[in-house]
Amino acid sequence: MSAVRYTADGSQISSNSHSAELRARLFEKIRETCTECSFETIPSTFREANKHKVTYPDGWWFLISYDPGVIEIQCEPFESSFHDEFIRRMNRDLFQPAASKPLFLKPEADIGMGHVNLDFSTTFGGDVRLLKDFLADLLNHSAIGTGIVGQGQ
């Protein structure tokens, strides 16, 4: 989600302090809305701001962190069978609170870009052929990448 500020002339500037402020406000908003969750602030380490952890009763969690100019969300890896629940939770407990008043945050395709990390041994079982086939499908069918965030067909 974009944490970019705009100057009077409309220019965008990335601000780590603004990102930190929005991240903290988003965490508080999620605390208000996700009544089943538990919450933890993970103290900063050298040159790193605090991260905020949201944990569900089943143990699955996500972190609210940042890269310069964006609020970064990191989550516990999960099996494909959890996909529908993941989408439901992220929409209800992250994107809806983020988009609401007074934050009005939304994912930006041009800032941060969003990405999913796939581990070679876990995702493809160490099988190079499966990785090759996945990459070929990904490059030949762009909806695979956009469909995961609800923008595909």
C-alpha positions as a Markdown table, in Angstrom:
| # | Residue | x | y | z |
|---|---|---|---|---|
| 1 | Met | 0.0 | 0.0 | 0.0 |
| 2 | Ser | 1.3 | 3.4 | -0.9 |
| 3 | Ala | 2.7 | 5.5 | 1.8 |
| 4 | Val | 3.7 | 8.3 | -0.5 |
| 5 | Arg | 3.2 | 12.0 | 0.4 |
| 6 | Tyr | 2.4 | 14.7 | -2.1 |
| 7 | Thr | 3.9 | 18.2 | -2.2 |
| 8 | Ala | 1.8 | 21.3 | -3.0 |
| 9 | Asp | 2.6 | 21.0 | -6.7 |
| 10 | Gly | 1.4 | 17.3 | -6.7 |
| 11 | Ser | 4.9 | 15.7 | -6.8 |
| 12 | Gln | 5.3 | 12.4 | -5.0 |
| 13 | Ile | 7.9 | 12.0 | -2.3 |
| 14 | Ser | 8.6 | 8.9 | -0.4 |
| 15 | Ser | 8.8 | 9.4 | 3.4 |
| 16 | Asn | 10.0 | 6.8 | 5.9 |
| 17 | Ser | 8.5 | 8.8 | 8.8 |
| 18 | His | 5.2 | 9.1 | 7.0 |
| 19 | Ser | 5.3 | 5.3 | 6.3 |
| 20 | Ala | 5.9 | 4.6 | 10.0 |
| 21 | Glu | 3.0 | 6.9 | 11.0 |
| 22 | Leu | 0.6 | 5.2 | 8.6 |
| 23 | Arg | 1.8 | 1.8 | 9.5 |
| 24 | Ala | 1.1 | 2.5 | 13.2 |
| 25 | Arg | -2.4 | 3.9 | 12.4 |
| 26 | Leu | -3.2 | 0.9 | 10.2 |
| 27 | Phe | -2.2 | -1.4 | 13.0 |
| 28 | Glu | -4.5 | 0.4 | 15.4 |
| 29 | Lys | -7.4 | 0.3 | 12.9 |
| 30 | Ile | -6.9 | -3.5 | 12.5 |
| 31 | Arg | -6.9 | -3.9 | 16.3 |
| 32 | Glu | -10.3 | -2.3 | 16.3 |
| 33 | Thr | -11.8 | -4.5 | 13.6 |
| 34 | Cys | -10.1 | -7.9 | 14.0 |
| 35 | Thr | -11.7 | -8.9 | 17.3 |
| 36 | Glu | -10.6 | -12.6 | 17.1 |
| 37 | Cys | -6.9 | -11.7 | 16.5 |
| 38 | Ser | -4.0 | -11.2 | 18.9 |
| 39 | Phe | -1.5 | -8.4 | 18.4 |
| 40 | Glu | 2.1 | -7.8 | 19.0 |
| 41 | Thr | 4.6 | -5.0 | 18.3 |
| 42 | Ile | 8.0 | -6.4 | 17.5 |
| 43 | Pro | 10.7 | -3.9 | 18.7 |
| 44 | Ser | 13.0 | -2.4 | 16.2 |
| 45 | Thr | 16.5 | -3.6 | 15.5 |
| 46 | Phe | 19.3 | -1.6 | 14.0 |
| 47 | Arg | 17.9 | 0.8 | 11.4 |
| 48 | Glu | 14.6 | -1.0 | 11.3 |
| 49 | Ala | 11.3 | 0.4 | 12.5 |
| 50 | Asn | 8.9 | -1.6 | 14.7 |
| 51 | Lys | 6.9 | -4.3 | 12.9 |
| 52 | His | 3.3 | -5.1 | 14.0 |
| 53 | Lys | 2.2 | -8.7 | 14.0 |
| 54 | Val | -1.5 | -9.8 | 13.7 |
| 55 | Thr | -2.1 | -13.5 | 14.7 |
| 56 | Tyr | -5.3 | -15.5 | 14.2 |
| 57 | Pro | -6.6 | -18.1 | 16.6 |
| 58 | Asp | -5.4 | -20.9 | 14.3 |
| 59 | Gly | -1.8 | -19.5 | 14.5 |
| 60 | Trp | -1.6 | -18.0 | 11.0 |
| 61 | Trp | -0.2 | -14.4 | 11.0 |
| 62 | Phe | 0.8 | -11.4 | 9.0 |
| 63 | Leu | 3.2 | -8.6 | 9.7 |
| 64 | Ile | 2.8 | -4.9 | 8.9 |
| 65 | Ser | 6.2 | -3.7 | 8.0 |
| 66 | Tyr | 7.6 | -1.3 | 5.4 |
| 67 | Asp | 10.0 | -0.6 | 2.6 |
| 68 | Pro | 10.7 | 3.1 | 1.9 |
| 69 | Gly | 7.5 | 4.7 | 0.6 |
| 70 | Val | 5.2 | 1.7 | 1.1 |
| 71 | Ile | 3.6 | -0.3 | 3.9 |
| 72 | Glu | 4.7 | -3.9 | 3.4 |
| 73 | Ile | 2.7 | -6.9 | 4.4 |
| 74 | Gln | 4.5 | -10.1 | 5.1 |
| 75 | Cys | 2.6 | -13.3 | 6.0 |
| 76 | Glu | 3.3 | -16.8 | 7.2 |
| 77 | Pro | 3.6 | -19.2 | 4.2 |
| 78 | Phe | 0.5 | -21.3 | 3.6 |
| 79 | Glu | -0.7 | -24.2 | 1.5 |
| 80 | Ser | -2.9 | -23.7 | -1.5 |
| 81 | Ser | -5.9 | -25.1 | 0.4 |
| 82 | Phe | -5.8 | -22.0 | 2.6 |
| 83 | His | -6.0 | -19.6 | -0.4 |
| 84 | Asp | -9.7 | -18.7 | -0.2 |
| 85 | Glu | -9.5 | -18.1 | 3.6 |
| 86 | Phe | -6.4 | -16.0 | 3.0 |
| 87 | Ile | -8.2 | -13.8 | 0.5 |
| 88 | Arg | -11.2 | -13.5 | 2.9 |
| 89 | Arg | -9.0 | -12.5 | 5.8 |
| 90 | Met | -6.9 | -10.0 | 3.8 |
| 91 | Asn | -9.9 | -8.3 | 2.4 |
| 92 | Arg | -11.8 | -8.1 | 5.7 |
| 93 | Asp | -9.0 | -7.5 | 8.1 |
| 94 | Leu | -6.4 | -5.6 | 6.1 |
| 95 | Phe | -7.7 | -4.0 | 2.9 |
| 96 | Gln | -11.1 | -2.8 | 4.2 |
| 97 | Pro | -9.7 | -1.2 | 7.3 |
| 98 | Ala | -6.8 | 0.3 | 5.3 |
| 99 | Ala | -9.2 | 1.9 | 2.7 |
| 100 | Ser | -11.6 | 3.3 | 5.4 |
| 101 | Lys | -11.6 | 6.7 | 7.0 |
| 102 | Pro | -9.2 | 8.3 | 8.0 |
| 103 | Leu | -6.5 | 6.2 | 6.3 |
| 104 | Phe | -7.8 | 5.9 | 2.7 |
| 105 | Leu | -4.9 | 3.6 | 1.8 |
| 106 | Lys | -5.1 | 1.3 | -1.2 |
| 107 | Pro | -2.7 | -1.0 | -3.1 |
| 108 | Glu | -0.9 | 0.9 | -5.9 |
| 109 | Ala | 0.1 | -1.0 | -9.0 |
| 110 | Asp | 2.8 | 1.6 | -9.7 |
| 111 | Ile | 4.3 | 1.9 | -6.2 |
| 112 | Gly | 5.5 | -1.2 | -4.3 |
| 113 | Met | 4.2 | -3.4 | -7.1 |
| 114 | Gly | 3.1 | -6.3 | -4.8 |
| 115 | His | 4.8 | -9.6 | -5.1 |
| 116 | Val | 4.5 | -13.2 | -3.9 |
| 117 | Asn | 7.6 | -15.2 | -3.0 |
| 118 | Leu | 7.7 | -18.9 | -4.0 |
| 119 | Asp | 10.2 | -21.2 | -2.4 |
| 120 | Phe | 11.8 | -23.6 | -4.9 |
| 121 | Ser | 11.9 | -26.6 | -2.6 |
| 122 | Thr | 8.6 | -26.1 | -1.0 |
| 123 | Thr | 6.6 | -24.9 | -4.0 |
| 124 | Phe | 8.2 | -27.1 | -6.7 |
| 125 | Gly | 9.5 | -29.9 | -4.6 |
| 126 | Gly | 13.0 | -29.3 | -6.0 |
| 127 | Asp | 11.8 | -30.3 | -9.5 |
| 128 | Val | 13.4 | -28.0 | -12.1 |
| 129 | Arg | 10.8 | -29.1 | -14.7 |
| 130 | Leu | 7.9 | -27.9 | -12.6 |
| 131 | Leu | 9.7 | -24.5 | -12.1 |
| 132 | Lys | 10.3 | -24.2 | -15.9 |
| 133 | Asp | 6.7 | -25.0 | -16.6 |
| 134 | Phe | 5.5 | -22.5 | -14.0 |
| 135 | Leu | 7.7 | -19.8 | -15.5 |
| 136 | Ala | 6.5 | -20.5 | -19.0 |
| 137 | Asp | 2.9 | -20.3 | -17.9 |
| 138 | Leu | 3.5 | -17.1 | -15.9 |
| 139 | Leu | 5.1 | -15.4 | -18.9 |
| 140 | Asn | 2.5 | -16.6 | -21.4 |
| 141 | His | -0.5 | -16.0 | -19.3 |
| 142 | Ser | -0.3 | -12.6 | -17.5 |
| 143 | Ala | -3.6 | -13.2 | -15.7 |
| 144 | Ile | -1.9 | -15.7 | -13.4 |
| 145 | Gly | -0.1 | -12.7 | -11.8 |
| 146 | Thr | -3.0 | -10.3 | -11.7 |
| 147 | Gly | -5.6 | -12.9 | -10.8 |
| 148 | Ile | -4.1 | -13.6 | -7.4 |
| 149 | Val | -5.0 | -10.1 | -6.3 |
| 150 | Gly | -8.5 | -10.2 | -7.8 |
| 151 | Gln | -7.7 | -8.2 | -10.9 |
| 152 | Gly | -7.7 | -11.1 | -13.3 |
| 153 | Gln | -10.5 | -12.7 | -15.2 |
